Amino acid sequence: MATYKKRGYKPKTKAEKEEQLEDGSATAEVFNTLDEGASKTEAWVEKNQKYILIVVGAIAVCVLGYLGYQQFVQNPKSAEAMNEMYRAQSYFEQAVAAEESDSLYNLALNGGAGKYGFLDIIDNYGSTPAGNLANYYAGMAYLNTNNYQAAIDYLDAFKSDDDMLAPLAKGAIGDAFIQLGQNDEALSYYKEAANMRDNEVTTPRFLLKAGVTALNLGKTGEAVGYFETITEEYSDAIEAADAKVYLGKAQAMQ
């Protein structure tokens, strides 16, 4: 076992001198190994310096290109898209309030007075937030003009984390499937819409639709669960009164 020796200690015996020589040799060997490793690394770097610089340069170009794209292309394009969509949104809002609304929805979709409609916004600015939002508007416009498959396609393309728009889009797909007579698909989307967010507006709304659809599909027990959830957890929602009526009907059918 090695013993601790003070700094400056001089070996007195032959054994100690041999030990000191061995320690010195081992230390020298370690440093020689490190030196050899460093030399090999330096040689490798020197040999491959051209390729290293190319890789580093490529990474730098990608990063700078991305930052430049965001600042000088994407951000201005997003602002331009929002400005272009103003007239289409105006037509859509007029259509919602009007009794004869098909022509206004068509203007919202296809544009008018030399301005873009939602379809143009999607085609020209699809990668921007405005382009994404245009998918929602286009889907709702198609839903309200009875073009249900187109409504499904555009609403499905819309992506959002918004507490209202996300479940509204998902539930509207359910509405389109109902109109197409595909109740099983509609029920799936209503359930997804109800579970996406927990609030007093969209949750009871789509729970009620899920309950009615389940009842029509003969899934009475499932329907009872939806109606009970509304009456117990969302008693202040406007859907609560209808849910209570449907609950009584569903329980009588069990």
Secondary structure, DSSP 8 states (H G I E B T S, - for coil): ------TT----SHHHHHHHHHHHHHHHHHHHHHHHHHHHHHHHHHHTHHHHHHHHHHHHHHHHHHHHHIIIIIHHHHHHHHHHTHHHHHHHHHHHH-SS-HHHHHHHHH-BTTB--HHHHHHHHTTSHHHHHHHHHHHHHHHHTT-HHHHHHHHHH-----TTHHHHHHHHHHHHHHHTT-HHHHHHHHHHHHHH---TTHHHHHHHHHHHHHHHTT-HHHHHHHHHHHHHH-TTSTTHHHHHHHHHHHHHH-
